[in-house]
Amino acid sequence: MIEIERKFLVTSDVFKLECFSNKKIKQGYLSSVPERTVRVRTKGDQAYLTIKGASNESGMSRFEWEKEISITEAECLLQLCESGAIDKIRYEVKVGNHIFEIDEFYGENSGLILAEVELKFEEEQFQRPSWLGEEVTTDPRYYNAYLNSNPFSKW
């Protein structure tokens, strides 16, 4: 139940030509405090309730618990969420032995494109695609919970 991931800015939309899947995501936060975020998400025709703990010192690892819920439950819970919402399309691209999840944001976060890669351990090596830019793993401004209340368009 520990998530290990690294996060990067994306420098071009070439990844769209390489993606094997994309889904619209809408999410809100029942709690956005860094010590425990509670997220409600619809992703295509599925929905999830996710609880995440605070990141470790490296910013790469943190506790994550996720449970699939019905779309109806998610839509009800989204109405209880803190103000703001994350609206994005998630693209999945296989690069070497890893799958990168690339989020293209809309609404008040329009213009922001982030890529994440999940790892088995923090030091795990991975192939870097040409469109992968600056690493922002340790910058809390790029957490979705932060973007929910402090949109990219207002930076």
N, CA and C atoms as an extended XYZ file, in Angstrom:
465
Properties=species:S:1:pos:R:3:atomname:S:1:resname:S:1:resid:I:1 pbc="F F F"
N         0.814       -1.195        0.000 N   MET     1
C         0.000        0.000        0.000 CA  MET     1
C         0.858        1.260        0.000 C   MET     1
N         2.117        1.099       -0.375 N   ILE     2
C         3.003        2.254       -0.530 CA  ILE     2
C         3.145        2.548       -2.021 C   ILE     2
N         2.865        3.780       -2.375 N   GLU     3
C         2.997        4.232       -3.764 CA  GLU     3
C         4.365        4.893       -3.906 C   GLU     3
N         5.104        4.475       -4.931 N   ILE     4
C         6.399        5.085       -5.231 CA  ILE     4
C         6.303        5.625       -6.650 C   ILE     4
N         6.409        6.930       -6.795 N   GLU     5
C         6.316        7.511       -8.131 CA  GLU     5
C         7.182        8.746       -8.241 C   GLU     5
N         7.522        9.050       -9.482 N   ARG     6
C         8.243       10.281       -9.802 CA  ARG     6
C         7.388       11.058      -10.787 C   ARG     6
N         7.471       12.380      -10.681 N   LYS     7
C         6.603       13.263      -11.454 CA  LYS     7
C         7.449       14.242      -12.247 C   LYS     7
N         7.036       14.506      -13.502 N   PHE     8
C         7.791       15.356      -14.418 CA  PHE     8
C         6.862       16.278      -15.204 C   PHE     8
N         7.378       17.443      -15.586 N   LEU     9
C         6.698       18.272      -16.563 CA  LEU     9
C         6.861       17.604      -17.928 C   LEU     9
N         5.945       17.888      -18.840 N   VAL    10
C         5.992       17.325      -20.189 CA  VAL    10
C         6.249       18.471      -21.159 C   VAL    10
N         7.200       18.264      -22.084 N   THR    11
C         7.661       19.346      -22.949 CA  THR    11
C         6.984       19.416      -24.315 C   THR    11
N         6.261       18.363      -24.718 N   SER    12
C         5.543       18.395      -25.995 CA  SER    12
C         4.398       17.393      -25.946 C   SER    12
N         3.500       17.481      -26.923 N   ASP    13
C         2.360       16.554      -26.939 CA  ASP    13
C         2.596       15.336      -27.844 C   ASP    13
N         3.850       15.038      -28.154 N   VAL    14
C         4.205       13.873      -28.969 CA  VAL    14
C         3.703       12.581      -28.312 C   VAL    14
N         3.618       12.577      -26.970 N   PHE    15
C         3.160       11.394      -26.245 CA  PHE    15
C         1.777       10.923      -26.722 C   PHE    15
N         0.962       11.851      -27.245 N   LYS    16
C        -0.390       11.470      -27.698 CA  LYS    16
C        -0.334       10.482      -28.849 C   LYS    16
N         0.720       10.555      -29.659 N   LEU    17
C         0.887        9.623      -30.769 CA  LEU    17
C         1.316        8.247      -30.267 C   LEU    17
N         1.849        8.183      -29.054 N   GLU    18
C         2.371        6.940      -28.493 CA  GLU    18
C         1.419        6.296      -27.477 C   GLU    18
N         0.329        6.954      -27.124 N   CYS    19
C        -0.532        6.450      -26.051 CA  CYS    19
C        -1.353        5.246      -26.506 C   CYS    19
N        -1.617        4.357      -25.565 N   PHE    20
C        -2.458        3.195      -25.848 CA  PHE    20
C        -3.806        3.304      -25.155 C   PHE    20
N        -3.972        4.336      -24.316 N   SER    21
C        -5.232        4.523      -23.598 CA  SER    21
C        -5.348        5.978      -23.171 C   SER    21
N        -6.570        6.486      -23.142 N   ASN    22
C        -6.814        7.790      -22.537 CA  ASN    22
C        -8.224        7.820      -21.971 C   ASN    22
N        -8.348        8.465      -20.818 N   LYS    23
C        -9.642        8.548      -20.128 CA  LYS    23
C        -9.786        9.911      -19.480 C   LYS    23
N       -11.014       10.408      -19.494 N   LYS    24
C       -11.324       11.670      -18.823 CA  LYS    24
C       -11.436       11.404      -17.325 C   LYS    24
N       -10.839       12.293      -16.552 N   ILE    25
C       -10.863       12.175      -15.098 CA  ILE    25
C       -11.420       13.457      -14.500 C   ILE    25
N       -12.308       13.282      -13.529 N   LYS    26
C       -12.772       14.406      -12.722 CA  LYS    26
C       -12.585       13.983      -11.280 C   LYS    26
N       -12.001       14.879      -10.485 N   GLN    27
C       -11.786       14.515       -9.091 CA  GLN    27
C       -11.936       15.714       -8.178 C   GLN    27
N       -12.296       15.398       -6.949 N   GLY    28
C       -12.422       16.401       -5.908 CA  GLY    28
C       -11.851       15.843       -4.619 C   GLY    28
N       -11.728       16.694       -3.619 N   TYR    29
C       -11.098       16.315       -2.359 CA  TYR    29
C       -12.039       16.536       -1.183 C   TYR    29
N       -12.243       15.454       -0.423 N   LEU    30
C       -12.972       15.552        0.835 CA  LEU    30
C       -12.044       16.116        1.908 C   LEU    30
N       -10.746       15.860        1.764 N   SER    31
C        -9.710       16.413        2.637 CA  SER    31
C        -8.453       16.609        1.806 C   SER    31
N        -7.871       17.787        1.881 N   SER    32
C        -6.651       18.052        1.106 CA  SER    32
C        -5.466       18.392        2.002 C   SER    32
N        -5.558       18.089        3.281 N   VAL    33
C        -4.406       18.349        4.148 CA  VAL    33
C        -3.298       17.365        3.768 C   VAL    33
N        -2.048       17.814        3.705 N   PRO    34
C        -0.948       16.967        3.212 CA  PRO    34
C        -0.774       15.651        3.971 C   PRO    34
N        -1.113       15.635        5.259 N   GLU    35
C        -0.928       14.418        6.060 CA  GLU    35
C        -1.882       13.301        5.652 C   GLU    35
N        -3.032       13.663        5.039 N   ARG    36
C        -4.018       12.664        4.609 CA  ARG    36
C        -4.988       13.308        3.623 C   ARG    36
N        -4.768       13.051        2.370 N   THR    37
C        -5.716       13.533        1.371 CA  THR    37
C        -6.732       12.428        1.114 C   THR    37
N        -7.974       12.839        0.952 N   VAL    38
C        -9.059       11.908        0.634 CA  VAL    38
C        -9.679       12.400       -0.661 C   VAL    38
N        -9.523       11.588       -1.699 N   ARG    39
C        -9.907       11.983       -3.054 CA  ARG    39
C       -11.055       11.117       -3.557 C   ARG    39
N       -11.966       11.757       -4.297 N   VAL    40
C       -13.032       11.070       -5.020 CA  VAL    40
C       -12.754       11.313       -6.496 C   VAL    40
N       -12.779       10.225       -7.285 N   ARG    41
C       -12.406       10.354       -8.698 CA  ARG    41
C       -13.329        9.516       -9.576 C   ARG    41
N       -13.743       10.141      -10.694 N   THR    42
C       -14.346        9.364      -11.772 CA  THR    42
C       -13.309        9.298      -12.884 C   THR    42
N       -13.174        8.109      -13.453 N   LYS    43
C       -12.178        7.868      -14.502 CA  LYS    43
C       -12.860        7.009      -15.554 C   LYS    43
N       -13.297        7.677      -16.643 N   GLY    44
C       -14.077        6.956      -17.643 CA  GLY    44
C       -15.373        6.471      -17.009 C   GLY    44
N       -15.644        5.169      -17.079 N   ASP    45
C       -16.878        4.625      -16.501 CA  ASP    45
C       -16.638        3.970      -15.137 C   ASP    45
N       -15.524        4.320      -14.481 N   GLN    46
C       -15.208        3.795      -13.161 CA  GLN    46
C       -15.053        4.950      -12.182 C   GLN    46
N       -15.111        4.612      -10.885 N   ALA    47
C       -14.950        5.635       -9.850 CA  ALA    47
C       -14.198        5.038       -8.669 C   ALA    47
N       -13.498        5.926       -7.932 N   TYR    48
C       -12.638        5.478       -6.844 CA  TYR    48
C       -12.660        6.460       -5.679 C   TYR    48
N       -12.476        5.915       -4.487 N   LEU    49
C       -12.219        6.691       -3.290 CA  LEU    49
C       -10.786        6.352       -2.883 C   LEU    49
N        -9.947        7.368       -2.720 N   THR    50
C        -8.524        7.142       -2.448 CA  THR    50
C        -8.085        7.971       -1.250 C   THR    50
N        -7.309        7.333       -0.378 N   ILE    51
C        -6.711        8.020        0.764 CA  ILE    51
C        -5.202        7.929        0.605 C   ILE    51
N        -4.526        9.076        0.713 N   LYS    52
C        -3.065        9.113        0.606 CA  LYS    52
C        -2.498        9.791        1.841 C   LYS    52
N        -1.362        9.269        2.302 N   GLY    53
C        -0.659        9.867        3.429 CA  GLY    53
C         0.341       10.900        2.946 C   GLY    53
N         1.085       11.446        3.874 N   ALA    54
C         2.127       12.424        3.545 CA  ALA    54
C         3.285       11.726        2.840 C   ALA    54
N         3.969       12.454        1.976 N   SER    55
C         5.140       11.921        1.291 CA  SER    55
C         6.314       11.798        2.249 C   SER    55
N         7.214       10.865        1.940 N   ASN    56
C         8.440       10.737        2.723 CA  ASN    56
C         9.400       11.871        2.359 C   ASN    56
N        10.605       11.857        2.925 N   GLU    57
C        11.567       12.946        2.693 CA  GLU    57
C        11.957       13.110        1.232 C   GLU    57
N        12.047       12.013        0.490 N   SER    58
C        12.439       12.102       -0.926 CA  SER    58
C        11.292       12.621       -1.791 C   SER    58
N        10.064       12.581       -1.262 N   GLY    59
C         8.899       13.002       -2.032 CA  GLY    59
C         8.391       11.929       -2.980 C   GLY    59
N         9.030       10.767       -3.010 N   MET    60
C         8.661        9.713       -3.968 CA  MET    60
C         7.696        8.676       -3.413 C   MET    60
N         7.670        8.481       -2.097 N   SER    61
C         6.869        7.401       -1.516 CA  SER    61
C         5.846        7.939       -0.532 C   SER    61
N         4.670        7.300       -0.541 N   ARG    62
C         3.663        7.597        0.466 CA  ARG    62
C         2.612        6.502        0.491 C   ARG    62
N         1.921        6.414        1.616 N   PHE    63
C         0.848        5.448        1.778 CA  PHE    63
C        -0.280        5.789        0.809 C   PHE    63
N        -0.873        4.761        0.192 N   GLU    64
C        -2.029        4.975       -0.670 CA  GLU    64
C        -2.990        3.800       -0.517 C   GLU    64
N        -4.244        4.104       -0.269 N   TRP    65
C        -5.318        3.115       -0.203 CA  TRP    65
C        -6.389        3.546       -1.182 C   TRP    65
N        -6.855        2.612       -2.006 N   GLU    66
C        -7.850        2.959       -3.018 CA  GLU    66
C        -8.920        1.875       -3.081 C   GLU    66
N       -10.159        2.298       -3.229 N   LYS    67
C       -11.290        1.382       -3.306 CA  LYS    67
C       -12.193        1.821       -4.452 C   LYS    67
N       -12.568        0.876       -5.321 N   GLU    68
C       -13.499        1.213       -6.390 CA  GLU    68
C       -14.890        1.387       -5.796 C   GLU    68
N       -15.581        2.439       -6.231 N   ILE    69
C       -16.958        2.710       -5.811 CA  ILE    69
C       -17.790        2.918       -7.076 C   ILE    69
N       -19.093        3.005       -6.921 N   SER    70
C       -19.951        3.204       -8.093 CA  SER    70
C       -19.884        4.655       -8.561 C   SER    70
N       -20.200        4.855       -9.825 N   ILE    71
C       -20.255        6.221      -10.369 CA  ILE    71
C       -21.273        7.050       -9.592 C   ILE    71
N       -22.398        6.457       -9.254 N   THR    72
C       -23.441        7.172       -8.495 CA  THR    72
C       -22.902        7.628       -7.140 C   THR    72
N       -22.188        6.726       -6.443 N   GLU    73
C       -21.597        7.102       -5.151 CA  GLU    73
C       -20.591        8.236       -5.337 C   GLU    73
N       -19.764        8.132       -6.354 N   ALA    74
C       -18.752        9.163       -6.611 CA  ALA    74
C       -19.409       10.511       -6.900 C   ALA    74
N       -20.427       10.514       -7.720 N   GLU    75
C       -21.103       11.774       -8.045 CA  GLU    75
C       -21.711       12.410       -6.801 C   GLU    75
N       -22.240       11.606       -5.897 N   CYS    76
C       -22.770       12.143       -4.635 CA  CYS    76
C       -21.649       12.696       -3.770 C   CYS    76
N       -20.546       11.945       -3.652 N   LEU    77
C       -19.420       12.393       -2.840 CA  LEU    77
C       -18.756       13.638       -3.414 C   LEU    77
N       -18.711       13.752       -4.734 N   LEU    78
C       -18.112       14.941       -5.350 CA  LEU    78
C       -18.842       16.217       -4.928 C   LEU    78
N       -20.118       16.107       -4.626 N   GLN    79
C       -20.877       17.285       -4.181 CA  GLN    79
C       -20.501       17.716       -2.767 C   GLN    79
N       -19.864       16.807       -2.011 N   LEU    80
C       -19.434       17.124       -0.645 CA  LEU    80
C       -18.001       17.647       -0.584 C   LEU    80
N       -17.319       17.606       -1.700 N   CYS    81
C       -15.890       17.944       -1.732 CA  CYS    81
C       -15.629       19.426       -1.496 C   CYS    81
N       -14.383       19.707       -1.113 N   GLU    82
C       -13.916       21.081       -0.987 CA  GLU    82
C       -14.127       21.791       -2.317 C   GLU    82
N       -14.140       23.111       -2.298 N   SER    83
C       -14.342       23.847       -3.552 CA  SER    83
C       -13.208       23.564       -4.519 C   SER    83
N       -13.510       23.708       -5.793 N   GLY    84
C       -12.539       23.417       -6.841 CA  GLY    84
C       -12.713       21.984       -7.322 C   GLY    84
N       -12.154       21.705       -8.469 N   ALA    85
C       -12.193       20.349       -9.026 CA  ALA    85
C       -11.033       20.206      -10.000 C   ALA    85
N       -10.571       18.991      -10.131 N   ILE    86
C        -9.523       18.673      -11.100 CA  ILE    86
C       -10.204       18.021      -12.291 C   ILE    86
N        -9.955       18.582      -13.460 N   ASP    87
C       -10.512       18.073      -14.714 CA  ASP    87
C        -9.327       17.829      -15.644 C   ASP    87
N        -9.175       16.576      -16.104 N   LYS    88
C        -8.013       16.251      -16.923 CA  LYS    88
C        -8.282       15.022      -17.769 C   LYS    88
N        -7.431       14.826      -18.753 N   ILE    89
C        -7.417       13.585      -19.520 CA  ILE    89
C        -6.113       12.895      -19.201 C   ILE    89
N        -6.210       11.612      -18.850 N   ARG    90
C        -5.016       10.820      -18.555 CA  ARG    90
C        -4.703        9.927      -19.739 C   ARG    90
N        -3.480       10.065      -20.226 N   TYR    91
C        -2.964        9.234      -21.319 CA  TYR    91
C        -1.986        8.233      -20.718 C   TYR    91
N        -1.984        7.023      -21.232 N   GLU    92
C        -1.021        6.025      -20.791 CA  GLU    92
C        -0.111        5.657      -21.952 C   GLU    92
N         1.193        5.686      -21.663 N   VAL    93
C         2.205        5.415      -22.684 CA  VAL    93
C         3.205        4.414      -22.112 C   VAL    93
N         3.432        3.336      -22.834 N   LYS    94
C         4.445        2.362      -22.422 CA  LYS    94
C         5.800        2.811      -22.960 C   LYS    94
N         6.765        2.917      -22.058 N   VAL    95
C         8.135        3.300      -22.413 CA  VAL    95
C         9.054        2.286      -21.735 C   VAL    95
N         9.689        1.454      -22.512 N   GLY    96
C        10.529        0.404      -21.936 CA  GLY    96
C         9.676       -0.530      -21.100 C   GLY    96
N        10.079       -0.739      -19.837 N   ASN    97
C         9.347       -1.626      -18.931 CA  ASN    97
C         8.335       -0.896      -18.057 C   ASN    97
N         8.114        0.375      -18.312 N   HIS    98
C         7.231        1.176      -17.461 CA  HIS    98
C         6.085        1.790      -18.257 C   HIS    98
N         5.032        2.118      -17.532 N   ILE    99
C         3.915        2.848      -18.125 CA  ILE    99
C         3.892        4.241      -17.501 C   ILE    99
N         3.964        5.243      -18.350 N   PHE   100
C         3.857        6.626      -17.904 CA  PHE   100
C         2.388        7.035      -17.991 C   PHE   100
N         1.920        7.700      -16.945 N   GLU   101
C         0.586        8.297      -16.945 CA  GLU   101
C         0.785        9.790      -17.138 C   GLU   101
N         0.233       10.310      -18.241 N   ILE   102
C         0.397       11.725      -18.560 CA  ILE   102
C        -0.951       12.406      -18.411 C   ILE   102
N        -0.998       13.416      -17.569 N   ASP   103
C        -2.235       14.150      -17.309 CA  ASP   103
C        -2.188       15.508      -17.989 C   ASP   103
N        -3.151       15.720      -18.882 N   GLU   104
C        -3.332       17.027      -19.518 CA  GLU   104
C        -4.509       17.692      -18.815 C   GLU   104
N        -4.231       18.794      -18.136 N   PHE   105
C        -5.226       19.448      -17.298 CA  PHE   105
C        -6.064       20.450      -18.093 C   PHE   105
N        -7.282       20.653      -17.609 N   TYR   106
C        -8.224       21.600      -18.209 CA  TYR   106
C        -8.750       22.540      -17.131 C   TYR   106
N        -9.658       23.417      -17.504 N   GLY   107
C       -10.211       24.364      -16.549 CA  GLY   107
C        -9.141       25.315      -16.068 C   GLY   107
N        -9.119       25.575      -14.770 N   GLU   108
C        -8.169       26.534      -14.206 CA  GLU   108
C        -6.723       26.027      -14.202 C   GLU   108
N        -6.541       24.739      -14.494 N   ASN   109
C        -5.188       24.182      -14.589 CA  ASN   109
C        -4.763       23.953      -16.029 C   ASN   109
N        -5.518       24.528      -16.949 N   SER   110
C        -5.221       24.380      -18.373 CA  SER   110
C        -3.810       24.881      -18.681 C   SER   110
N        -3.134       24.134      -19.556 N   GLY   111
C        -1.762       24.476      -19.918 CA  GLY   111
C        -0.736       23.625      -19.193 C   GLY   111
N        -1.161       22.926      -18.164 N   LEU   112
C        -0.264       22.076      -17.389 CA  LEU   112
C        -0.371       20.635      -17.888 C   LEU   112
N         0.772       20.026      -18.163 N   ILE   113
C         0.824       18.610      -18.541 CA  ILE   113
C         1.916       17.966      -17.688 C   ILE   113
N         1.522       16.952      -16.912 N   LEU   114
C         2.432       16.245      -16.018 CA  LEU   114
C         2.487       14.769      -16.362 C   LEU   114
N         3.652       14.167      -16.189 N   ALA   115
C         3.821       12.726      -16.376 CA  ALA   115
C         4.277       12.111      -15.059 C   ALA   115
N         3.719       10.951      -14.742 N   GLU   116
C         4.127       10.200      -13.557 CA  GLU   116
C         4.528        8.800      -13.985 C   GLU   116
N         5.512        8.264      -13.290 N   VAL   117
C         5.905        6.876      -13.513 CA  VAL   117
C         5.976        6.213      -12.134 C   VAL   117
N         5.270        5.086      -11.997 N   GLU   118
C         5.311        4.329      -10.746 CA  GLU   118
C         6.479        3.366      -10.784 C   GLU   118
N         7.142        3.253       -9.631 N   LEU   119
C         8.326        2.423       -9.521 CA  LEU   119
C         8.135        1.357       -8.442 C   LEU   119
N         8.933        0.307       -8.514 N   LYS   120
C         8.896       -0.749       -7.498 CA  LYS   120
C         9.724       -0.353       -6.281 C   LYS   120
N        10.769        0.438       -6.501 N   PHE   121
C        11.602        0.954       -5.425 CA  PHE   121
C        12.165        2.301       -5.884 C   PHE   121
N        12.543        3.150       -4.943 N   GLU   122
C        12.921        4.536       -5.257 CA  GLU   122
C        14.095        4.661       -6.216 C   GLU   122
N        15.048        3.751       -6.161 N   GLU   123
C        16.241        3.850       -6.999 CA  GLU   123
C        16.070        3.160       -8.351 C   GLU   123
N        14.893        2.625       -8.621 N   GLU   124
C        14.677        1.891       -9.873 CA  GLU   124
C        14.938        2.789      -11.083 C   GLU   124
N        15.671        2.265      -12.051 N   GLN   125
C        15.971        2.996      -13.275 CA  GLN   125
C        14.816        2.835      -14.268 C   GLN   125
N        14.643        3.827      -15.126 N   PHE   126
C        13.598        3.767      -16.149 CA  PHE   126
C        14.061        4.554      -17.366 C   PHE   126
N        13.520        4.179      -18.511 N   GLN   127
C        13.839        4.857      -19.765 CA  GLN   127
C        13.109        6.196      -19.806 C   GLN   127
N        13.798        7.244      -20.211 N   ARG   128
C        13.208        8.585      -20.263 CA  ARG   128
C        12.842        8.934      -21.703 C   ARG   128
N        11.554        9.116      -21.970 N   PRO   129
C        11.141        9.504      -23.320 CA  PRO   129
C        11.552       10.938      -23.644 C   PRO   129
N        11.575       11.267      -24.927 N   SER   130
C        12.044       12.589      -25.383 CA  SER   130
C        11.173       13.728      -24.863 C   SER   130
N         9.903       13.463      -24.572 N   TRP   131
C         8.971       14.514      -24.146 CA  TRP   131
C         8.991       14.751      -22.627 C   TRP   131
N         9.817       14.001      -21.907 N   LEU   132
C         9.893       14.149      -20.453 CA  LEU   132
C        10.782       15.334      -20.102 C   LEU   132
N        10.235       16.276      -19.334 N   GLY   133
C        10.975       17.478      -18.973 CA  GLY   133
C        11.481       17.450      -17.545 C   GLY   133
N        11.474       18.600      -16.927 N   GLU   134
C        12.000       18.793      -15.572 CA  GLU   134
C        11.264       17.927      -14.551 C   GLU   134
N        12.014       17.337      -13.633 N   GLU   135
C        11.392       16.556      -12.564 CA  GLU   135
C        10.834       17.506      -11.510 C   GLU   135
N         9.590       17.237      -11.068 N   VAL   136
C         8.913       18.062      -10.066 CA  VAL   136
C         8.383       17.219       -8.903 C   VAL   136
N         8.962       16.033       -8.740 N   THR   137
C         8.517       15.098       -7.699 CA  THR   137
C         8.444       15.758       -6.331 C   THR   137
N         9.435       16.556       -5.984 N   THR   138
C         9.500       17.130       -4.634 CA  THR   138
C         8.810       18.485       -4.509 C   THR   138
N         8.207       18.967       -5.581 N   ASP   139
C         7.534       20.270       -5.553 CA  ASP   139
C         6.042       20.070       -5.273 C   ASP   139
N         5.585       20.388       -4.073 N   PRO   140
C         4.189       20.136       -3.698 CA  PRO   140
C         3.165       20.921       -4.525 C   PRO   140
N         3.602       21.938       -5.260 N   ARG   141
C         2.658       22.687       -6.101 CA  ARG   141
C         2.061       21.806       -7.185 C   ARG   141
N         2.741       20.719       -7.539 N   TYR   142
C         2.267       19.850       -8.611 CA  TYR   142
C         1.429       18.680       -8.110 C   TYR   142
N         1.133       18.627       -6.820 N   TYR   143
C         0.201       17.631       -6.309 CA  TYR   143
C        -1.203       18.075       -6.713 C   TYR   143
N        -2.028       17.123       -7.098 N   ASN   144
C        -3.393       17.464       -7.501 CA  ASN   144
C        -4.164       18.158       -6.386 C   ASN   144
N        -3.931       17.749       -5.133 N   ALA   145
C        -4.635       18.386       -4.016 CA  ALA   145
C        -4.281       19.870       -3.930 C   ALA   145
N        -3.031       20.218       -4.213 N   TYR   146
C        -2.617       21.623       -4.218 CA  TYR   146
C        -3.246       22.349       -5.408 C   TYR   146
N        -3.186       21.712       -6.581 N   LEU   147
C        -3.748       22.325       -7.795 CA  LEU   147
C        -5.250       22.562       -7.666 C   LEU   147
N        -5.907       21.757       -6.857 N   ASN   148
C        -7.344       21.907       -6.652 CA  ASN   148
C        -7.684       23.262       -6.035 C   ASN   148
N        -6.884       23.701       -5.070 N   SER   149
C        -7.160       24.974       -4.393 CA  SER   149
C        -6.258       26.121       -4.840 C   SER   149
N        -5.186       25.796       -5.570 N   ASN   150
C        -4.246       26.810       -6.075 CA  ASN   150
C        -3.961       26.530       -7.553 C   ASN   150
N        -4.939       26.797       -8.408 N   PRO   151
C        -4.818       26.415       -9.825 CA  PRO   151
C        -3.598       27.004      -10.534 C   PRO   151
N        -3.087       26.233      -11.464 N   PHE   152
C        -1.916       26.588      -12.266 CA  PHE   152
C        -2.082       27.951      -12.922 C   PHE   152
N        -3.292       28.298      -13.376 N   SER   153
C        -3.528       29.572      -14.049 CA  SER   153
C        -3.309       30.786      -13.144 C   SER   153
N        -3.252       30.584      -11.828 N   LYS   154
C        -3.093       31.699      -10.899 CA  LYS   154
C        -1.684       31.795      -10.318 C   LYS   154
N        -0.758       30.989      -10.829 N   TRP   155
C         0.623       31.032      -10.307 CA  TRP   155
C         1.319       32.290      -10.768 C   TRP   155
